[in-house]
Amino acid sequence: MVHVFLLMLYLGTGDDRRLMSSDMYFRDVNDCNYFAQKLAKRYGNYRYIDRMDPRDRVTVYCLPKFVNEGSGISIY
């Protein structure tokens, strides 16, 4: 067993929230947080975020997990 960080990416809020990705594993939490930040980055004017459709909002975070090293899971 090895301790890793699983990057979880959700699109939408409330009842529209959907899990879009849960298969990226990282050995280092800093690497996981780097990619989480890049995936959640939005371009444009942040003054109008309340006008953004809630279905287009992104939530990304890193979840600590234990996995078997020989399980065939790619760990970055």
N, C-alpha and C positions, 0 to 999 in steps of 0.2 A: 504494500500500500504506500502510496505517495500522496502528499498534500499538494493540491493544485487549486487554481482559481478559475471558476467557470464563468464566462461572460454571458450574461442574459440580456437579450434585447427585446423589448416590448414596443409595440406600435399601438397608439391610441390610449384612451383613458376610459374609466368606468366600464360599462357593459361592452364597449367597443374594443377593449384592450385585448391584444393578441400577441402571443409569444412568437417572435419571428426567427430567433436564433438561440440555440442552447447547446452548441456543439464545439465551441472554441475554448480550449483549456490552456492555461498558462502556468508555468512554474513560479513566476514572479508576479506579485500583486501589482507592482509598478508597470509592468508590461500590459497587464490586463486593464489597468486604469487608463493607460495611454490610449489603447484602442477603444475603450468605452467612451472616452472624451471625444475622440475623432468621430465615432459613429453618431454621437448625440449632438454634434455641432450643427448649428443652424446658421444659414447665411441670410442676411437681410436686416431689417430694422426691428430691434427687440422691443421698441415702444408699442408695437401692435401685436404682441404675442397673444393677447386675449382675443384677437380676431382670427387667429389660426384655428382651423377646424380641429377639434379635439381628437379626431381619428388620425390626424397627421402628427400628433405629438409623440416624441420618442423618450423612452425610459431605458437606461442601460446601467447595469451594475455588475460587480464581480462577487461571486458567491464561493466561499471556501468549500472544497469537497475533498474526499479521499477517493482515489481510483487505484485499481491494480495496474502496475507498470506494464505487465505483459498482456493487457487486455486488448491491444490493438488501437487504442485511442491515441490520436496525435496530440502531443503536448508541446506547445510552442515555448 
